[in-house]
Amino acid sequence: IIHGGPFANIAHGCNTVTATKTGLKLADYVITEGGFGADLGAEKFINIKSRMAGLKPAAVVLVATIRAMKFQGGVAKDELTNENLEALDKGMVNMERHIKNITDVYGLPCVVCLNHFTLDTDAEVDMLMKRCESLGVKAVVSKHWAEGGAGAEELAKVVADIVDNNPGTHQLTYEDSDSLWEKIEKISTKVYGAASISADAKVKKQLADWNEDYGSYPVCMAKTQMSFSTDPTAIGAPTGHNVHITEVRLANGAGFVVAIAGNMMTMPGLPKVPAAERIDIDDDGNITGLF
């Protein structure tokens, strides 16, 4: 069930509470997406959506690709289809950080779904699978793109087994009673690996003023999805950096405070004429205008 799809920067990056609760009433297992990496969508699913809706996730599926890990290891985008075990080995520290956040910070079991590409080599797949095994995390090669549902059947069985027999109890990264500044600091240090946070006096004053009426609100971090830091070129798993908050916004209707970290575009570029205006369905159920 898909209902709503806000981007995981100024919004929570998940579908609506209505969609998730509807799914829970209709199915034995409900899988819902958290946009971008586990430092953004998953963090917000735990600390915003689950907190406010009383949801209790049992496990997390971390989707990884060989290409992404090689990119995190320093390979240029136009060379990602070439086998590069050295870069893969180097880049998997990014995956390890996400796994650690899921298991240690969020308190949930993690299953790594290796989203298989046709040009992934056996040596690359074997290296990633062995790395997950060394971390004590179950990994499954998923070929749903090539084989449809059958290609993801093993993944579904592994996830269902964990949910049935070894579910986790999710942990919040911060408490409702923490100040807005403390919430930003805990996300930055626990999830992003930062050493500190900073902001101009105007931003600090705005947060302090909001604490009285809105201090119990969760914080929605708007940060680049390209890095654990605010620098999109800082690949891998950077630590010891500073997260500078450039702006804060009160989303009173949604019930959270948005903290913008670093310099980033907070809204995606959209066309003047939305694609939805070209999409239609006829009386026979044929859909037109998707492409």
C-alpha positions in Angstrom: 0.0 0.0 0.0 1.5 3.3 -1.1 -0.1 6.5 0.1 2.0 9.6 0.0 5.7 9.7 -0.8 7.5 12.7 0.8 11.2 13.0 0.3 13.4 12.2 3.3 14.9 15.7 3.7 12.3 18.2 4.9 9.8 15.4 5.3 10.0 12.0 7.0 10.6 10.0 3.8 8.0 7.3 4.6 4.4 6.6 3.5 1.6 7.7 5.7 0.5 6.3 9.0 -2.9 5.5 7.4 -1.2 3.3 4.8 0.9 1.4 7.3 -1.9 0.8 9.7 -4.2 -0.3 6.9 -1.5 -2.8 5.8 -1.2 -4.1 9.4 -4.9 -4.9 9.4 -4.9 -6.6 6.0 -1.6 -8.7 6.0 0.5 -10.9 8.2 3.7 -8.9 7.3 4.0 -5.3 6.3 7.1 -3.9 4.6 7.3 -0.1 4.2 10.1 2.0 2.7 12.2 4.6 4.5 13.7 6.9 1.9 17.4 7.3 1.2 19.8 5.6 3.6 19.3 4.3 7.1 20.7 7.6 8.4 17.7 9.4 6.9 14.6 7.4 6.1 15.1 4.7 8.8 16.0 7.3 11.4 12.9 9.2 10.7 10.7 6.1 10.6 12.0 5.2 14.1 12.1 8.7 15.7 9.2 10.4 13.9 6.7 8.0 12.4 7.0 5.1 14.9 7.1 7.5 17.9 4.0 9.5 16.8 2.0 6.5 15.6 2.9 3.9 18.2 4.4 1.6 15.6 6.7 -1.2 16.7 9.0 -2.3 13.8 10.4 -5.8 14.2 13.3 -5.8 11.7 15.0 -3.7 9.0 16.0 -4.7 5.5 19.0 -2.8 4.4 19.2 -2.7 0.6 22.7 -2.6 -0.8 24.3 -2.8 -4.2 27.8 -3.7 -5.3 27.8 -0.5 -7.4 27.0 1.7 -4.4 29.7 0.2 -2.3 32.3 0.7 -5.1 31.1 4.3 -5.4 31.7 4.7 -1.6 35.1 3.2 -2.2 36.0 6.0 -4.6 35.1 4.6 -8.0 33.8 7.1 -10.6 30.2 6.6 -11.7 31.2 5.7 -15.3 33.4 2.9 -14.0 31.0 1.2 -11.6 30.3 -1.7 -13.9 34.0 -2.8 -13.9 35.1 -5.3 -11.2 37.0 -3.6 -8.5 37.5 -5.6 -5.4 39.8 -3.1 -3.7 37.2 -0.3 -4.0 34.4 -2.6 -2.9 36.4 -3.7 0.2 37.1 0.0 1.0 33.5 1.1 0.4 31.8 -1.5 2.5 32.6 0.6 5.6 29.6 2.6 4.5 27.4 -0.5 4.7 28.9 -1.4 8.0 28.0 2.0 9.5 24.4 1.6 8.4 24.3 -1.9 9.9 25.7 -0.7 13.1 23.1 2.1 13.3 20.3 -0.3 12.7 21.4 -2.9 15.3 23.1 -0.7 17.9 21.3 2.7 17.7 17.8 1.5 16.5 18.0 -1.8 18.4 16.6 -3.9 15.5 17.9 -7.0 13.6 19.2 -6.3 10.2 18.9 -8.3 6.9 21.1 -7.1 4.0 19.4 -7.4 0.7 22.0 -7.4 -2.0 20.1 -5.9 -5.0 21.8 -7.9 -7.8 22.9 -6.3 -11.0 23.7 -8.4 -14.1 27.2 -7.0 -14.3 28.0 -7.8 -10.6 30.8 -10.4 -10.6 30.8 -13.6 -8.5 34.0 -12.4 -6.7 32.3 -9.1 -5.8 29.1 -10.8 -4.6 31.2 -13.3 -2.6 33.2 -10.5 -0.9 30.1 -8.7 0.2 28.4 -11.8 1.5 31.4 -12.8 3.5 31.7 -9.3 5.0 28.1 -9.5 6.2 28.8 -13.0 7.6 31.8 -11.6 9.5 29.5 -9.0 11.0 27.0 -11.6 12.1 24.3 -10.2 9.8 22.3 -12.3 7.4 22.6 -11.3 3.7 20.6 -12.5 0.8 21.2 -12.0 -2.9 18.0 -10.8 -4.4 17.3 -11.0 -8.2 13.8 -9.5 -8.3 14.7 -7.3 -11.2 15.6 -10.2 -13.4 13.3 -12.9 -12.0 10.3 -11.0 -10.5 8.8 -12.3 -7.2 10.7 -15.6 -7.5 14.0 -13.7 -7.3 13.1 -12.2 -3.9 11.5 -15.4 -2.4 14.5 -16.3 -0.2 14.7 -12.7 1.1 11.0 -12.8 2.1 11.5 -16.1 3.9 14.6 -14.8 5.8 12.8 -11.7 6.9 9.6 -13.6 7.9 11.7 -16.0 10.0 13.4 -13.1 11.9 10.1 -11.4 12.5 8.5 -14.6 13.7 11.3 -15.9 15.9 13.7 -13.1 16.7 12.1 -9.7 16.4 13.8 -6.6 17.8 12.6 -3.9 20.2 13.3 -0.6 18.6 15.0 2.1 20.5 14.5 5.8 20.1 17.6 8.0 19.5 16.3 10.7 21.8 13.6 11.4 24.4 10.6 13.6 24.0 11.9 15.6 27.0 15.2 16.4 25.4 15.5 20.0 24.1 15.4 20.5 20.3 19.1 21.2 20.3 19.8 18.0 22.2 17.7 16.0 19.8 19.7 17.4 16.8 22.9 16.7 18.7 22.0 13.1 19.5 21.0 12.3 15.9 24.3 13.9 14.6 26.6 12.1 17.0 24.9 8.7 17.4 23.8 8.2 13.7 26.0 10.4 11.6 29.2 9.9 13.6 29.7 13.6 14.1 31.8 15.0 16.9 29.8 18.2 17.3 27.0 20.4 16.0 26.9 24.1 15.5 24.6 26.9 14.5 24.5 30.7 14.2 23.1 32.6 17.2 19.9 33.3 15.3 19.2 29.6 14.8 20.0 28.8 18.4 17.7 31.5 19.6 14.9 30.2 17.4 15.2 26.7 18.8 15.3 28.0 22.4 12.2 30.1 21.8 10.4 27.0 20.3 11.3 24.8 23.2 8.5 26.1 25.5 5.6 25.3 23.1 7.2 22.8 20.7 10.1 21.2 22.6 8.4 17.8 22.7 8.3 17.7 18.9 10.6 15.2 17.1 13.3 16.7 14.8 13.3 16.1 11.0 16.9 16.4 9.8 17.4 17.8 6.2 20.8 16.5 5.2 22.5 15.4 2.0 21.8 11.7 1.3 25.2 11.3 -0.3 27.2 11.2 3.0 26.9 10.6 6.7 28.3 14.2 6.9 26.9 17.4 5.5 29.6 17.2 2.7 28.3 15.1 -0.2 31.8 14.3 -1.3 32.8 12.8 2.0 32.2 9.1 1.1 32.7 6.0 3.1 31.9 6.4 6.8 33.3 9.8 8.0 33.6 10.5 11.7 34.6 13.4 13.9 33.0 16.0 11.6 30.8 18.9 12.6 27.2 19.2 11.6 26.3 22.9 11.1 22.6 23.7 11.2 22.0 26.6 8.8 18.2 26.9 9.3 15.3 25.6 11.3 11.6 25.5 10.3 8.5 24.7 12.3 6.2 22.2 10.6 3.5 22.7 13.1 0.8 20.8 11.0 3.0 17.8 10.7 4.2 18.0 14.3 7.9 18.2 13.9 10.8 20.7 13.6 12.9 20.7 10.5 16.7 21.2 11.0 18.6 22.0 7.8 22.2 20.8 7.9 24.7 22.3 5.6 24.0 23.7 2.2 21.4 21.6 0.3 18.4 21.9 -1.9 15.4 21.1 0.3 12.9 20.5 -2.4 13.3 18.4 -5.6 13.0 20.2 -8.9 9.6 19.5 -10.3 8.2 20.3 -13.8 5.6 23.1 -14.3 3.1 20.5 -15.5 3.0 17.5 -13.2 3.2 14.0 -14.8 0.0 13.2 -13.0 -1.9 15.4 -15.5 -0.9 13.0 -18.3 -1.8 9.8 -16.6 -5.3 8.3 -17.1 -7.1 4.9 -17.0 -9.8 3.9 -19.5 -12.9 1.9 -18.9 -11.0 -1.3 -19.7 -8.4 -0.7 -17.1 -5.7 0.4 -19.5 -3.3 3.0 -18.1 -1.8 5.6 -20.3 0.7 8.5 -19.8 3.1 6.8 -17.5 6.0 7.2 -19.9 
